[in-house]
Amino acid sequence: MIFTSPLFLIGLVAMAIPVIVHLFNFRRYKKIYFSNVDKLEEMQSETRRQSTLRQILIMVARMMAIAFLVLAFAQPVINRSDKAVRAGGNDVAVFIDNSFSMQNTDGNGPMIEKAKAKAREIVSAYGESDRFHLMTCDVEGRHFHWLSKEEMLTMIDEVEPGSASPSLSSMIERQRDFVRGGSGENKEIFVISDFQTSVADIDNFESDSNIALTLVPLKPAELENVYVDSVALVAPVYYRGNTVVTEVWIRNDGIENLEGVPVTLYVNGRQRAVATVDLPAEGRTALTMPFTVDATGVLDCRVECSDYPVVFDDSYFFTLNIRDYIKGLIVEGITSNVFLTRLFDGDTAVKMQTMSVQQMDFSRIEGNDVVILDELPSLSSGMVQSLRSFVDGGGTIVVVVADNADKESYNAALTQFGAPGLEQQHKGRVAAGTVSMDNALYRNVFNGRNSEMELPTVVNYWRLAKSSSTLYEPIITLANGDVYVSATMCGAGRIYLIAAPLRDEHTDFVRQALFVPTLYNMALYSVRPSLPAFSMGGGDPVPLSQRYDGKETVHLVSAQSSIQGKDSSATRFDVIADIRVVGGMSNLVPHSGLHEAGNYWLQYDGKTIEGVSFNYSRLESQMRFLERSQIASMLKDYNLDNISVVNNVDKPLDSYLKERMDGKQLWRLCLVLSLLMLLAEILLIRIPKKKKSKRDDRTQGDE
């Protein structure tokens, strides 16, 4: 405890006055005249001990009244801060959680409005010369500037709910990095949030002795919420006429079981499937919603469920990019392969062209999705150079090794692709031992691992070299451990290597059920599958199914299906897409102005060439929040000593902060105590010395 005006403490000397007066009164004798014996009896009834005690209490009351009055003028203060406030100004930073969960209410209005009110109270506790900093989950460029008190209050009024939901630890660290560069001697950060359990990662908080951190936990109501958790597609690539099997996951975040929750699937604004689902309490359920692809191009899809009052997660957007067909090229070595010709002949999804290696035009490699090199005697350097550029851009190469292959030229080419080289030819028949059913080529082709499935045998194949420098995936492995079919990733593309010709004299693989899905899916999956949807706010690049060289001006615009049903004044999102090519793969960098979930198109010269979809993070969908006591306990468990929690957010924060900075003012309490001591003195003086006895009353009555 300290005193604002310590010189007034000299007045405590006045406490000696009551002592002197009382001592003087004890030595004085008073003459009392009485007319009868009753008065004498009344005086004698009060003993000397009682009289002495009464006088001492009166003296003490007077001394305490003087003491508290002097203390009131001295203005005692209890400094509650663990760290003394230093001269040199204050740098005050405030983080307002404006994620979707802050639209929740506590019965008196949305949490976001309460958070803004608390931010204003914090600013009001500081002076005009102090500097302020505001940050929200959006992390915009305007958040990285120091503000005056008036500018800070204006910026707080402009805060609106947003789609971003970063972890609190990441936001605190961002704000600390900014505040460290401030010039104020006293640096403090206030975090105003509902402390939703999905983002309040207190275990990742760090303590900073130079920057005080104060947590202001708001307490919203915990709501029951039903939402579309995710959507998955059974196959990565679809074409016109295919049946798309959509696997939809619906989650019930409530504590009660729900029955018959309606779910609807829309494609290009048209309702294509309807289903109902029963949801267990605090669990999720999957349902399949199939529909037939009846068009090519971009299909804008969304799945909806009905729920209230949390509605931002009731829709899940996803996109399907439907190709007209896959374009392929078969380069024949000696003669044409009847099995490959029959496999792709007349197929509408895969259109193959054939050409002889003697008539090979390397420029024809580009523009295809898959190139099959069927039994080429050798691989020239010019061809390899063209193929390397092709595979780096996402193309697929299938190499069927010829029986009389030039080992040296093959190994030189395969080394450039990172694929295993040829070691030596193995003479004799060997049966296949295992097939990698986990490979994408066999996804949803066979029902489980069929132990009765007939496996091929191979005669006179090339044994692949085993080297630690090459990473490849065995697809079909022979009984002796040699690999017959392998896959190697190269750039954005893939190299399949088949170690023996696809002819009757070399294998019975071409006449088995395993042959068709193996070769056909190599061509089918040569197109880079586009992922159906992405989560907003992550900031990670979005992989695209097509390759862009960066010369085109591609626009990212909101799809028509994403703005249907909205106010006619709603503006269409349209920005120049930021596309970056890394390792031959094109990636879209999400625009900072992209804040609304929906389907979006990539357009070039006014034509839609690809679609992407963005959804709000489902972290905000879990309406569970940390209590103030839980937060305090976790801070203690993690030894975060420089982080404090506001005990009662219902009380004004400005008075709380002023008290914390200036200390607890006790002069009012001292003044009240002084008055109470004077009242006690009066009561001690005015209390009757002793009431008359009943015997005295009877005597007076007889008279």
ZANU-326896 format. One line per 4 residues: number of its first residue (from 1); their letters; for each residue x, y, z of C-alpha. Coordinates in pm, whole numbers, plus 50000, padded with zeros to 5 digits. Layout:
# residues N
NUM) a) X:Y:Z; ... $
***
This chain:
# residues 703
1) mift) 50000:50000:50000; 50124:50346:49908; 50001:50701:49985; 49932:50960:49718 $
5) splf) 49977:51252:49969; 50201:51112:50244; 50260:51454:50406; 49911:51442:50553 $
9) ligl) 50027:51151:50771; 50175:51414:51002; 49817:51466:51115; 49831:51134:51297 $
13) vama) 49995:51326:51581; 49644:51459:51657; 49558:51114:51786; 49729:51219:52109 $
17) ipvi) 49459:51481:52179; 49189:51231:52288; 49446:51057:52507; 49537:51381:52686 $
21) vhlf) 49173:51481:52728; 49077:51147:52870; 49369:51136:53109; 49278:51483:53233 $
25) nfrr) 48913:51384:53280; 49016:51078:53486; 49190:51304:53744; 48901:51549:53790 $
29) ykki) 48645:51506:54067; 48288:51624:54031; 48061:51731:54321; 47707:51595:54298 $
33) yfsn) 47424:51712:54523; 47142:51470:54586; 46823:51490:54789; 46754:51129:54863 $
37) vdkl) 46919:50794:54898; 46788:50662:54567; 47023:50883:54368; 47319:50768:54572 $
41) eemq) 47219:50405:54515; 47197:50465:54141; 47546:50613:54124; 47697:50334:54325 $
45) setr) 47542:50071:54095; 47794:50158:53825; 48126:50012:53921; 48461:50177:53870 $
49) rqst) 48564:49903:53620; 48266:49969:53392; 48327:50341:53398; 48691:50295:53307 $
53) lrqi) 48605:50063:53015; 48349:50307:52879; 48598:50594:52888; 48865:50384:52716 $
57) limv) 48625:50285:52434; 48524:50647:52382; 48891:50746:52371; 48971:50472:52116 $
61) armm) 48674:50573:51898; 48793:50933:51891; 49150:50829:51813; 49037:50603:51525 $
65) aiaf) 48808:50875:51387; 49106:51112:51372; 49334:50840:51227; 49094:50745:50945 $
69) lvla) 49029:51109:50865; 49403:51171:50831; 49440:50859:50613; 49156:50978:50389 $
73) faqp) 49350:51298:50317; 49672:51096:50261; 49481:50887:49997; 49613:50532:50048 $
77) vinr) 49631:50311:49734; 49673:49934:49700; 49873:49860:49385; 49725:49533:49248 $
81) sdka) 49948:49502:48942; 50223:49245:48955; 50422:49478:48729; 50443:49843:48811 $
85) vrag) 50326:50088:48546; 50625:50275:48408; 50636:50626:48273; 50665:50655:47896 $
89) gndv) 50315:50587:47758; 50108:50280:47681; 50090:50061:47371; 49750:49892:47394 $
93) avfi) 49653:49613:47151; 49308:49459:47134; 49209:49139:46951; 48837:49100:46879 $
97) dnsf) 48729:48750:46783; 48490:48811:46493; 48449:48450:46381; 48106:48306:46306 $
101) smqn) 48060:48168:46658; 48058:48527:46785; 47717:48570:46620; 47588:48354:46904 $
105) tdgn) 47398:48526:47185; 47385:48522:47562; 47024:48636:47568; 47115:49007:47559 $
109) gpmi) 47238:49028:47202; 47513:48890:46975; 47854:48825:47127; 48023:49034:46858 $
113) ekak) 47840:49346:46982; 47933:49269:47340; 48296:49221:47234; 48295:49562:47064 $
117) akar) 48146:49721:47377; 48422:49566:47592; 48685:49692:47347; 48547:50045:47383 $
121) eivs) 48565:50014:47762; 48930:49911:47737; 49014:50209:47519; 48827:50442:47756 $
125) ayge) 49056:50338:48042; 49361:50491:47870; 49466:50845:47785; 49457:51044:47465 $
129) sdrf) 49835:51022:47425; 49841:50641:47433; 49862:50435:47112; 49622:50158:47013 $
133) hlmt) 49618:49859:46783; 49321:49649:46668; 49326:49306:46510; 49050:49062:46412 $
137) cdve) 49046:48713:46264; 49049:48865:45913; 49410:48993:45950; 49382:49271:45694 $
141) grhf) 49653:49518:45598; 49481:49801:45785; 49530:49606:46108; 49904:49672:46109 $
145) hwls) 49902:50039:46204; 49907:50226:46533; 49590:50424:46596; 49489:50720:46806 $
149) keem) 49214:50684:47063; 48953:50830:46830; 49068:50619:46533; 49060:50308:46749 $
153) ltmi) 48700:50368:46855; 48598:50424:46493; 48770:50105:46379; 48602:49904:46656 $
157) deve) 48262:50017:46529; 48349:49881:46183; 48419:49524:46301; 48180:49271:46144 $
161) pgsa) 48161:48889:46163; 48389:48708:45918; 48457:48359:45789; 48813:48320:45920 $
165) spsl) 48866:48101:46226; 49239:48093:46311; 49371:47955:46637; 49397:48206:46921 $
169) ssmi) 49764:48126:46975; 49849:48224:46616; 49659:48552:46647; 49824:48638:46979 $
173) erqr) 50168:48572:46831; 50091:48793:46529; 49984:49076:46757; 50286:49032:46982 $
177) dfvr) 50518:49060:46684; 50357:49393:46598; 50346:49528:46955; 50713:49448:47017 $
181) ggsg) 50800:49722:46770; 50603:49983:46964; 50768:50273:47148; 50554:50268:47463 $
185) enke) 50708:50158:47790; 50395:49966:47891; 50275:49707:47639; 49954:49512:47685 $
189) ifvi) 49734:49289:47471; 49366:49219:47538; 49200:48915:47381; 48819:48935:47364 $
193) sdfq) 48672:48603:47256; 48414:48337:47333; 48707:48091:47366; 48553:47825:47148 $
197) tsva) 48719:47494:47232; 48805:47420:46868; 49031:47726:46837; 49122:47821:47196 $
201) didn) 49452:47630:47199; 49576:47755:47536; 49833:47476:47543; 50012:47664:47260 $
205) fesd) 50009:48000:47438; 50346:48147:47530; 50425:48392:47809; 50612:48715:47741 $
209) snia) 50743:48908:48041; 50756:49232:47841; 50399:49222:47712; 50112:49167:47952 $
213) ltlv) 49829:48956:47813; 49474:48981:47946; 49201:48740:47841; 48842:48865:47835 $
217) plkp) 48619:48554:47804; 48261:48609:47692; 48003:48346:47774; 47754:48271:47495 $
221) aele) 47484:48007:47502; 47586:47657:47394; 47355:47574:47102; 47260:47248:46939 $
225) nvyv) 47387:47248:46580; 47333:47025:46279; 47554:47085:45977; 47704:46935:45661 $
229) dsva) 48046:46823:45777; 48206:46718:45449; 48148:46576:45102; 48358:46308:44930 $
233) lvap) 48343:46164:44579; 48382:45791:44528; 48583:45833:44204; 48837:46110:44132 $
237) vyyr) 48738:46164:43767; 48396:46169:43601; 48273:46199:43243; 47941:46259:43077 $
241) gntv) 47709:45965:43134; 47882:45857:43457; 47689:45817:43780; 47844:46039:44046 $
245) vtev) 47824:45880:44388; 47844:46161:44643; 47919:46062:45001; 47780:46326:45237 $
249) wirn) 47861:46343:45608; 47608:46515:45836; 47702:46591:46198; 47477:46643:46499 $
253) dgie) 47654:46850:46763; 47359:46834:47003; 47287:46602:47295; 46965:46457:47153 $
257) nleg) 46913:46199:46878; 46749:46336:46564; 46538:46151:46310; 46444:46231:45953 $
261) vpvt) 46672:46529:45894; 46620:46633:45528; 46924:46668:45301; 46910:46804:44946 $
265) lyvn) 47165:46796:44662; 47164:47069:44395; 47360:47062:44067; 47379:47382:43863 $
269) grqr) 47088:47520:44064; 46866:47215:44002; 46759:46972:44271; 46908:46633:44181 $
273) avat) 46873:46421:44496; 46681:46425:44826; 46737:46208:45132; 46665:46195:45504 $
277) vdlp) 46908:46087:45773; 46890:45987:46139; 47162:46145:46350; 47291:46018:46685 $
281) aegr) 47365:46269:46960; 47714:46421:46926; 47785:46200:46625; 47784:46202:46248 $
285) talt) 47628:45986:45978; 47716:45929:45611; 47467:45896:45328; 47516:45852:44954 $
289) mpft) 47345:46082:44707; 47401:45965:44346; 47320:46157:44028; 47398:46113:43659 $
293) vdat) 47627:46351:43473; 47427:46489:43182; 47657:46772:43075; 48022:46860:43031 $
297) gvld) 48209:47155:43172; 48181:47282:43527; 47909:47142:43753; 47835:47370:44049 $
301) crve) 47707:47150:44332; 47592:47206:44687; 47442:46995:44964; 47201:47155:45210 $
305) csdy) 47041:47057:45540; 46793:47252:45750; 46896:47389:46090; 46845:47699:46306 $
309) pvvf) 46978:47935:46443; 47334:47844:46327; 47298:47851:45948; 47641:47936:45803 $
313) ddsy) 47736:47566:45788; 47407:47430:45650; 47542:47437:45292; 47847:47262:45154 $
317) fftl) 47968:47364:44806; 48169:47144:44570; 48261:47144:44204; 48293:46878:43935 $
321) nird) 48498:46954:43624; 48358:46724:43357; 48588:46659:43061; 48460:46574:42715 $
325) yikg) 48718:46300:42683; 49077:46203:42758; 49320:46245:42472; 49590:45979:42436 $
329) live) 49862:45865:42201; 50000:45513:42143; 50350:45503:41995; 50400:45160:41837 $
333) gits) 50742:45000:41822; 50731:44705:41581; 50368:44617:41511; 50038:44730:41649 $
337) nvfl) 49908:44565:41969; 49564:44420:41916; 49486:44415:42287; 49552:44787:42330 $
341) trlf) 49359:44866:42013; 49054:44672:42130; 49070:44823:42478; 49032:45183:42359 $
345) dgdt) 48858:45132:42024; 48522:45310:42020; 48552:45440:42376; 48396:45784:42421 $
349) avkm) 48579:45871:42742; 48929:45795:42610; 49018:45878:42251; 49346:45718:42147 $
353) qtms) 49550:45788:41836; 49828:45559:41717; 50148:45628:41531; 50461:45434:41449 $
357) vqqm) 50789:45522:41609; 50939:45559:41260; 50688:45837:41187; 50722:45992:41533 $
361) dfsr) 50661:46368:41554; 50773:46482:41897; 50549:46790:41883; 50244:46562:41891 $
365) iegn) 50325:46450:42244; 50210:46781:42392; 49835:46822:42407; 49775:46464:42520 $
369) dvvi) 49686:46337:42864; 49851:45996:42833; 50121:45853:42605; 50177:45475:42575 $
373) ldel) 50520:45366:42448; 50449:45013:42328; 50761:44798:42277; 50995:45065:42144 $
377) psls) 51336:44914:42067; 51510:45222:42208; 51432:45562:42356; 51610:45847:42177 $
381) sgmv) 51732:46155:42358; 51501:46382:42157; 51199:46175:42251; 51303:46167:42616 $
385) qslr) 51338:46545:42623; 50984:46589:42488; 50848:46326:42724; 51015:46490:43024 $
389) sfvd) 50847:46822:42949; 50519:46634:42901; 50532:46448:43232; 50649:46752:43428 $
393) gggt) 50332:46924:43314; 50116:46649:43460; 50109:46397:43177; 50112:46019:43220 $
397) ivvv) 50352:45785:43039; 50302:45409:43014; 50622:45228:42910; 50576:44870:42786 $
401) vadn) 50933:44735:42767; 51017:44554:42444; 51165:44207:42455; 51464:44327:42254 $
405) adke) 51489:44665:42430; 51816:44857:42417; 51903:44844:42784; 52143:45140:42771 $
409) syna) 51898:45385:42609; 51613:45268:42833; 51817:45316:43150; 51932:45661:43042 $
413) altq) 51568:45763:42991; 51428:45595:43302; 51695:45758:43515; 51575:46102:43407 $
417) fgap) 51222:46009:43514; 51335:45865:43848; 51198:45525:43749; 51377:45192:43814 $
421) gleq) 51617:45085:43537; 51642:44754:43357; 51882:44505:43511; 51867:44186:43305 $
425) qhkg) 51617:43961:43132; 51468:43671:43323; 51402:43363:43114; 51121:43131:43214 $
429) rvaa) 50763:43148:43342; 50684:43314:43677; 50341:43359:43831; 50229:43685:43992 $
433) gtvs) 50229:43681:44369; 50048:43996:44486; 49845:44282:44343; 49836:44616:44528 $
437) mdna) 49461:44660:44566; 49522:44981:44762; 49646:45150:44447; 49415:45410:44293 $
441) lyrn) 49393:45200:43973; 49177:44944:44154; 48972:45177:44370; 48609:45058:44369 $
445) vfng) 48692:44801:44098; 48693:44486:44309; 48481:44421:44616; 48751:44374:44876 $
449) rnse) 49057:44158:44827; 48935:43856:44630; 49161:43565:44715; 49003:43367:44429 $
453) melp) 49104:43622:44165; 49321:43473:43891; 49669:43626:43879; 49876:43649:43560 $
457) tvvn) 50191:43463:43471; 50483:43619:43284; 50737:43467:43045; 51070:43631:42966 $
461) ywrl) 51046:43967:43142; 51296:44237:43235; 51406:44235:43595; 51398:44589:43739 $
465) akss) 51700:44724:43922; 51658:44785:44294; 51822:45108:44404; 51782:45331:44706 $
469) stly) 51788:45635:44477; 51461:45541:44302; 51122:45550:44472; 50851:45357:44296 $
473) epii) 50530:45179:44393; 50492:44812:44303; 50150:44743:44151; 50189:44379:44044 $
477) tlan) 50467:44177:44207; 50575:43830:44094; 50605:43532:44325; 50986:43557:44325 $
481) gdvy) 50975:43919:44445; 51041:44086:44109; 50813:44376:44011; 50610:44333:43694 $
485) vsat) 50414:44663:43694; 50535:44973:43881; 50440:45341:43917; 50676:45634:43970 $
489) mcga) 50582:45997:44039; 50774:46245:43824; 50706:46617:43843; 50329:46661:43825 $
493) griy) 50291:46340:43624; 50345:45970:43656; 50546:45690:43486; 50403:45337:43465 $
497) liaa) 50655:45067:43375; 50545:44722:43249; 50844:44486:43244; 50730:44260:42955 $
501) plrd) 50537:44299:42629; 50154:44277:42642; 50133:43979:42407; 50018:43620:42437 $
505) ehtd) 50369:43481:42401; 50487:43683:42704; 50190:43684:42943; 49832:43575:42994 $
509) fvrq) 49769:43908:43169; 49607:44047:42851; 49324:43787:42873; 49242:43828:43241 $
513) alfv) 48994:44052:43421; 49279:44245:43582; 49406:44374:43246; 49120:44611:43160 $
517) ptly) 49105:44814:43486; 49485:44830:43502; 49546:44977:43155; 49218:45166:43122 $
521) nmal) 49255:45340:43458; 49613:45434:43374; 49460:45640:43094; 49148:45746:43289 $
525) ysvr) 49343:45882:43585; 49599:46058:43367; 49389:46370:43412; 49478:46536:43735 $
529) pslp) 49164:46505:43949; 49032:46830:44088; 48945:46821:44454; 48575:46892:44512 $
533) afsm) 48613:47170:44770; 48853:47363:44992; 48825:47528:45329; 48840:47905:45350 $
537) gggd) 49089:48085:45567; 49372:47835:45538; 49572:48041:45289; 49721:47729:45126 $
541) pvpl) 49744:47718:44744; 49462:47530:44571; 49578:47264:44320; 49413:47294:43979 $
545) sqry) 49337:47017:43733; 49468:47212:43433; 49805:47367:43367; 49847:47739:43307 $
549) dgke) 50171:47890:43178; 50111:48225:43347; 50073:48416:43021; 49694:48410:43027 $
553) tvhl) 49493:48658:43232; 49260:48428:43420; 48974:48567:43629; 48826:48414:43942 $
557) vsaq) 48452:48492:43949; 48160:48379:44162; 47944:48117:43989; 47585:48205:43910 $
561) ssiq) 47460:47932:44145; 47645:48098:44433; 47457:48427:44404; 47109:48296:44330 $
565) gkds) 46851:48389:44588; 47052:48683:44715; 46964:49048:44702; 46978:49185:44350 $
569) satr) 47223:49449:44466; 47481:49184:44559; 47802:49236:44367; 47962:48958:44169 $
573) fdvi) 48308:48857:44288; 48555:48906:44003; 48934:48934:44047; 49241:48838:43847 $
577) adir) 49339:48492:43966; 49684:48448:44118; 49805:48122:43960; 50150:47990:44034 $
581) vvgg) 50320:47695:43866; 50537:47485:44098; 50695:47162:43979; 50479:47163:43669 $
585) msnl) 50161:47190:43876; 49933:47493:43865; 49803:47625:44195; 49552:47898:44273 $
589) vphs) 49647:48134:44556; 49317:48237:44724; 49246:48608:44699; 49247:48802:45026 $
593) glhe) 48907:48945:44939; 48748:48601:44916; 48529:48590:45226; 48213:48414:45112 $
597) agny) 48165:48040:45070; 48042:47923:44731; 48129:47794:44387; 48374:47995:44178 $
601) wlqy) 48488:47981:43816; 48824:48033:43652; 48753:48219:43328; 48980:48299:43036 $
605) dgkt) 48863:48533:42763; 48509:48513:42905; 48495:48131:42890; 48479:47910:43199 $
609) iegv) 48767:47665:43196; 48759:47524:43549; 48565:47547:43873; 48673:47557:44238 $
613) sfny) 48466:47565:44557; 48529:47714:44899; 48351:47639:45226; 48358:47795:45569 $
617) srle) 48573:47614:45821; 48375:47361:46026; 48580:47446:46336; 48325:47719:46405 $
621) sqmr) 48040:47469:46392; 48121:47311:46727; 47937:47533:46976; 48140:47445:47285 $
625) fler) 48325:47708:47488; 48574:47725:47775; 48456:47853:48110; 48650:48125:48290 $
629) sqia) 48753:47876:48561; 48878:47632:48296; 49088:47903:48133; 49241:48006:48468 $
633) smlk) 49315:47643:48553; 49484:47582:48218; 49696:47895:48252; 49812:47768:48589 $
637) dynl) 49883:47420:48457; 50097:47558:48173; 50279:47810:48400; 50161:48111:48201 $
641) dnis) 50221:48361:48481; 50209:48679:48271; 49861:48600:48136; 49560:48709:48341 $
645) vvnn) 49185:48652:48307; 48913:48905:48379; 48699:48761:48658; 48368:48928:48582 $
649) vdkp) 48315:49060:48230; 47970:49189:48321; 48131:49475:48514; 48272:49775:48324 $
653) ldsy) 48627:49708:48211; 48735:50072:48218; 48699:50098:48598; 48862:49757:48635 $
657) lker) 49161:49863:48428; 49197:50202:48593; 49200:50027:48928; 49459:49781:48800 $
661) mdgk) 49680:50058:48664; 49633:50318:48937; 49567:50081:49226; 49272:50044:49461 $
665) qlwr) 49178:50387:49605; 49101:50358:49980; 49027:50723:50073; 48652:50671:50047 $
669) lclv) 48674:50370:50276; 48882:50569:50527; 48627:50851:50529; 48341:50607:50589 $
673) lsll) 48534:50441:50872; 48602:50782:51030; 48230:50861:51032; 48154:50518:51177 $
677) mlla) 48401:50583:51460; 48230:50916:51537; 47895:50739:51540; 48035:50478:51777 $
681) eill) 48157:50756:52007; 47813:50917:52014; 47644:50587:52091; 47889:50513:52372 $
685) irip) 47818:50854:52528; 47440:50838:52489; 47384:50479:52607; 47221:50487:52957 $
689) kkkk) 47458:50388:53233; 47218:50141:53391; 46847:50086:53382; 46644:50111:53704 $
693) skrd) 46549:49789:53872; 46192:49674:53929; 46236:49734:54303; 46306:50104:54233 $
697) drtq) 45993:50128:54019; 45779:49983:54298; 45923:50227:54553; 45842:50524:54330 $
701) gde) 45493:50389:54277; 45427:50370:54652; 45527:50728:54694 $
***
